[in-house]
Amino acid sequence: MGVADDSQRRTRRQFLRGSAGLAAAGLLAGCASSPTGGSDGGDGGSYTVSIEPVGEVEFDSVPETWVANNGSWADMGVALGLEPPEGVWLTSRYHTHYYDDVDGVSVDDSEMVSLYQNGGVSLERFLELDADVHVMDPNFLQSRFEGWNEEDVSELEERVAPLFGNCSYAQHYPWHGDYRYYSLMECFEKLAEVFQRTDRYEAFQGVHDDFQSNLAPVVPGQGERPSAAVLWGVGKEPTKFYPYVIGDGTGFKHLRDLGVRDALAESGVEDFHGTRAAIDVETLLDVDPEVLLLRGYENMSEQEFRDTIVSFLEDHETASRVAAVENGEVYRAGGLYQGPITNLVLTERLAGDLYGFDGELFDRGRVADIVAGEF
């Protein structure tokens, strides 16, 4: 795709930047969101939406093309019936096969671009994608790797389009300590305002509420829940694991909603996000969880996971003595990036793995209808 010149971009989109500018807005906190109407396609005329740390962003028209930071935001767009984003941080971590579980919902990611390549993210890649809005936290772009600063972000906004987003999938980055996080549904509502599809958000809020009601009787009392360790396995023959203590953030929502009893928190093992260190099999045996929930294997089917990862652990001299491995209680933990649809799929899947639930906890037809705008 060729790079349009600046005048062509401004003629096509005519986005107005927030009055403070992104360089200053990156330091703002406490901005309230403005109402935007609510029907698909917008009400005509300009409108503003705010989110921390960006502040207010004014749009003269509804964005048509977009870039998403990760699969959480991308899934929110799918739920709103949007075309998929032109790019995400890493396409390998946007697991579009989750949609196979919902008839009538699918995503073609064959032309989706990974923003992060060869150790960084280039301005040129954003210029080539030429999106109408970049749904990502500007501080993530500046802090997740070396190379970007406020001037680079301002240039991206000047030459292409504004940024709008908050890094809420996890709550461990030190640079994200001075402004608020948003829940999954709060992020979803913000994105719905940007794309003027708040009616679909409201319909999904009903799905979410019904799902929570259906889930409640599935979760046993706290004393009856098995202890579970959430770990990121290193490689297909894992003898080292990154420990994930269950915390806040959209990436842990399904675990919190299922009331997962955290074996790592009970053992005192420090969270990977604080130490960036792995634990070995011997430490895992000391923790001895009743259930292992492994991240990093979402691209595998359940059978592939069992034939590869579980089989290796069962044959390993030390790992085989961990209670979870001995008892056949080793499962995929679910991806880090979850939106309103993928969270439903993953929570239901884990309810079956952890608590033996056999059935459906949400109405797939209703989800597909909302995505299609038929509600």
C-alpha positions in Angstrom: 0.0 0.0 0.0 1.4 3.4 -1.0 1.9 6.3 1.4 -0.5 9.1 0.8 0.8 12.7 1.2 -0.3 14.7 4.2 -2.9 16.8 2.3 -4.6 13.7 1.1 -4.8 12.3 4.6 -6.3 15.5 6.1 -8.8 15.8 3.2 -10.0 12.2 3.7 -10.2 12.1 7.5 -10.2 15.6 8.8 -9.5 14.5 12.4 -9.0 17.3 14.9 -6.4 16.8 17.6 -7.3 17.3 21.2 -6.7 20.9 22.3 -3.8 20.1 24.5 -1.9 17.9 22.0 -0.8 14.4 22.7 2.6 15.3 24.1 0.8 17.1 26.9 -2.2 14.9 27.0 0.0 11.9 27.8 0.4 13.5 31.2 -3.3 14.2 31.8 -5.5 12.3 34.2 -9.1 12.6 35.3 -10.7 13.5 32.0 -14.3 12.6 31.7 -15.8 11.1 28.6 -18.2 13.1 26.5 -21.5 11.6 25.3 -21.6 10.7 21.7 -25.2 9.8 20.8 -25.3 6.1 20.1 -26.6 4.7 16.9 -24.4 3.0 14.3 -22.9 5.4 11.9 -22.9 8.4 14.2 -25.2 11.5 14.3 -23.3 13.6 11.9 -21.0 16.4 12.8 -18.0 16.3 15.1 -17.9 14.6 18.5 -15.3 14.0 21.2 -14.3 11.0 23.2 -11.8 10.9 26.1 -9.7 8.3 27.7 -6.7 8.4 29.9 -3.9 9.1 29.3 -4.8 10.7 26.0 -7.4 13.1 27.1 -10.1 14.3 24.7 -9.9 13.4 21.1 -12.2 15.2 18.6 -13.4 13.4 15.5 -15.0 15.1 12.5 -16.2 11.8 11.1 -16.4 8.2 12.2 -13.1 6.3 11.6 -13.2 3.7 8.9 -9.8 2.0 9.2 -7.9 1.5 12.4 -4.9 -0.1 14.1 -5.2 -1.9 17.5 -2.6 -2.3 20.2 -3.5 -6.0 20.8 -6.2 -8.6 20.6 -8.2 -7.1 23.4 -9.0 -4.0 21.4 -9.3 -6.0 18.2 -11.9 -8.3 19.7 -13.9 -5.2 20.9 -13.9 -4.0 17.3 -15.2 -7.4 16.1 -18.0 -7.2 18.7 -18.9 -3.8 17.2 -19.1 -5.3 13.8 -16.1 -3.4 12.5 -13.7 -4.6 9.8 -10.6 -6.1 11.5 -7.8 -3.6 12.4 -5.1 -3.1 9.8 -2.5 -4.1 12.3 -1.9 -5.2 15.9 1.3 -5.3 18.1 1.8 -9.0 17.4 -0.5 -10.9 15.1 0.6 -14.2 16.7 -1.0 -13.2 19.9 -4.4 -12.3 18.4 -6.0 -15.8 18.4 -8.7 -15.4 15.9 -9.4 -19.1 16.0 -11.4 -18.5 19.2 -14.2 -17.2 16.9 -14.6 -20.8 15.5 -16.5 -21.4 18.7 -19.2 -18.9 17.7 -21.1 -19.6 14.6 -21.6 -16.6 12.5 -18.5 -14.7 13.7 -15.2 -15.0 11.9 -12.2 -12.8 11.2 -9.9 -12.8 8.2 -6.5 -11.8 9.6 -4.5 -12.9 6.6 -3.4 -9.4 5.7 -3.1 -8.1 9.3 0.3 -6.6 10.0 2.4 -7.0 13.2 3.4 -3.5 14.3 6.3 -4.9 16.3 9.0 -6.3 14.0 12.7 -6.8 14.3 12.9 -5.5 17.8 10.9 -2.3 17.3 8.0 -0.4 15.7 8.7 2.1 12.9 6.9 5.2 12.0 7.1 4.1 8.4 4.9 1.1 9.2 2.2 3.4 10.5 2.5 5.6 7.4 2.0 2.5 5.2 -1.1 1.4 7.1 -2.5 4.9 7.0 -5.2 4.2 9.5 -7.9 6.6 10.7 -7.2 6.0 14.4 -4.6 4.2 16.4 -6.2 2.4 19.3 -3.3 2.2 21.7 -1.9 3.8 24.8 0.8 6.3 23.7 2.8 5.5 26.8 2.9 1.9 25.8 4.4 2.9 22.5 7.0 5.1 24.2 7.9 2.7 27.1 7.5 -0.9 25.9 10.8 -0.7 24.0 13.5 1.9 23.3 13.1 4.2 20.3 10.0 6.3 20.6 9.4 9.6 22.5 6.7 12.2 22.7 7.9 13.9 19.6 7.6 10.7 17.6 4.1 10.2 18.9 3.2 13.8 18.0 4.6 13.2 14.5 2.5 10.1 14.1 -0.6 12.1 15.0 0.3 15.0 12.8 1.1 12.9 9.7 -1.5 10.1 10.1 -4.1 10.0 12.8 -4.7 10.3 16.6 -4.0 7.7 19.2 -6.8 6.6 21.5 -6.3 3.9 24.1 -5.3 2.7 27.5 -3.1 -0.3 28.4 -5.5 -2.2 30.6 -4.7 -5.9 29.8 -2.3 -6.1 32.7 -1.5 -3.7 35.6 2.2 -4.1 36.2 4.0 -1.5 34.0 5.8 1.1 36.2 5.0 3.9 33.7 1.3 3.2 34.1 1.2 4.1 37.8 -0.2 7.6 37.7 -3.4 7.3 35.7 -6.4 5.0 35.8 -6.9 1.6 34.3 -10.2 0.6 32.7 -12.0 -2.7 32.9 -12.7 -4.7 29.8 -16.3 -3.4 29.5 -15.2 0.2 30.2 -12.6 -0.1 27.4 -15.3 -1.6 25.2 -17.6 1.3 25.9 -14.9 3.8 25.0 -14.2 2.1 21.7 -18.0 2.0 20.9 -18.1 5.8 21.4 -15.2 6.3 19.0 -17.0 4.3 16.3 -20.4 5.6 17.2 -21.8 2.1 18.0 -22.8 2.4 21.6 -26.0 0.5 20.8 -24.0 -2.7 20.2 -22.0 -2.1 23.3 -25.2 -1.8 25.3 -26.5 -5.1 23.7 -23.2 -6.8 24.7 -23.5 -5.5 28.2 -26.7 -7.5 28.4 -24.9 -10.6 27.1 -22.2 -10.0 29.7 -24.7 -9.7 32.6 -26.5 -12.8 31.6 -23.2 -14.7 31.3 -22.2 -13.6 34.8 -25.5 -14.9 36.1 -25.1 -18.2 34.3 -21.5 -18.6 35.6 -22.2 -17.9 39.3 -23.7 -21.3 40.1 -20.9 -23.1 38.2 -18.1 -21.7 40.5 -17.8 -23.9 43.7 -17.3 -22.4 47.1 -13.8 -21.2 47.9 -12.9 -24.2 50.0 -13.8 -26.6 47.2 -11.8 -24.9 44.5 -8.4 -26.6 43.5 -5.2 -24.7 43.8 -4.0 -23.6 40.4 -0.7 -22.2 39.2 -0.8 -19.9 36.1 2.5 -20.2 34.3 3.9 -19.2 30.9 5.7 -22.3 29.6 9.1 -21.8 27.9 9.1 -23.8 24.7 7.5 -27.1 23.7 9.5 -29.1 26.3 9.1 -26.7 29.2 11.4 -27.0 32.2 11.3 -23.3 33.0 8.1 -21.3 33.5 7.3 -17.6 34.0 5.0 -17.3 37.0 1.8 -15.2 36.6 0.2 -14.3 40.0 -3.4 -13.6 39.2 -4.0 -9.9 39.4 -6.0 -7.1 37.8 -6.3 -6.3 34.2 -8.4 -7.7 31.3 -5.9 -10.6 30.7 -6.9 -12.1 34.1 -10.6 -11.4 33.9 -11.6 -15.0 33.2 -9.5 -16.2 36.1 -11.0 -13.7 38.5 -14.6 -14.5 37.3 -13.9 -18.2 37.9 -12.6 -17.5 41.4 -9.4 -19.4 40.6 -7.5 -20.2 43.8 -3.9 -18.9 43.1 -1.3 -21.5 44.2 1.6 -19.1 43.4 0.2 -16.3 45.6 -0.3 -18.8 48.4 3.3 -20.1 48.0 5.0 -16.7 47.9 6.5 -17.1 44.4 7.0 -13.6 43.0 5.1 -12.6 39.9 7.1 -12.6 36.6 6.1 -9.0 35.9 8.0 -7.8 38.9 11.1 -10.0 38.5 11.2 -11.0 34.8 12.5 -14.3 36.1 11.5 -17.9 35.4 11.1 -20.7 37.9 12.4 -24.2 37.3 10.7 -27.6 37.6 12.0 -28.1 41.1 10.4 -24.9 42.3 7.2 -25.9 40.6 7.3 -29.2 42.5 7.7 -27.3 45.8 4.6 -25.3 45.0 2.9 -28.5 43.9 -0.4 -27.1 42.6 -3.4 -29.3 42.0 -4.0 -27.7 38.6 -1.5 -26.2 36.0 -2.8 -23.5 33.8 -0.2 -22.8 31.1 0.0 -19.8 28.9 1.9 -19.6 25.6 0.2 -22.5 23.9 -3.0 -20.9 22.6 -2.1 -21.6 19.0 -2.3 -25.3 19.8 -5.5 -27.2 19.7 -6.4 -29.1 22.9 -5.2 -32.3 21.4 -1.9 -30.8 20.2 -1.4 -29.4 23.7 -2.0 -32.8 25.3 0.2 -34.7 22.8 3.1 -32.2 23.1 3.2 -30.3 26.3 1.3 -32.5 28.7 3.0 -35.6 27.3 6.4 -34.1 27.9 5.6 -33.2 31.5 4.2 -36.6 32.2 7.4 -38.2 31.0 9.7 -35.7 32.8 11.3 -37.2 36.0 10.5 -34.2 38.2 7.5 -32.6 36.5 5.7 -35.9 36.6 5.6 -35.7 40.4 3.7 -32.4 40.5 0.2 -33.1 41.7 -1.4 -31.4 38.7 0.6 -33.6 36.2 0.0 -36.8 38.2 -3.7 -36.2 38.2 -4.0 -35.1 34.6 -5.0 -31.5 35.5 -2.9 -29.5 33.0 -4.7 -27.1 30.8 -4.2 -24.1 28.5 -4.7 -20.9 30.6 -6.2 -18.7 27.9 -4.6 -15.7 26.1 -3.4 -12.5 27.6 -5.6 -10.3 25.3 -9.3 -10.7 25.8 -12.2 -8.7 24.6 -16.0 -9.2 25.1 -16.3 -12.2 22.8 -13.0 -14.0 23.4 -13.5 -13.6 27.2 -16.8 -15.5 26.9 -15.2 -18.3 25.0 -12.2 -18.6 27.3 -14.2 -18.4 30.5 -16.6 -21.1 29.4 -13.7 -23.3 28.3 -11.9 -23.0 31.6 -15.1 -23.5 33.5 -15.2 -26.9 31.9 -11.5 -27.7 32.6 -11.5 -26.5 36.2 -15.0 -27.4 37.4 -16.3 -30.0 35.0 -19.0 -27.7 33.5 -20.5 -29.2 30.4 -22.7 -26.9 28.4 -23.0 -23.3 27.1 -22.8 -20.3 29.3 -23.7 -17.7 26.7 -26.0 -17.4 23.7 -23.9 -17.7 20.6 -26.7 -16.7 18.3 -27.3 -13.5 20.2 -23.6 -12.7 20.0 -23.5 -13.3 16.2 -26.7 -11.1 15.8 -25.1 -8.2 17.7 -21.9 -8.4 15.6 -24.1 -8.4 12.5 -26.1 -5.5 13.8 -29.3 -7.5 13.9 -30.7 -6.9 17.4 
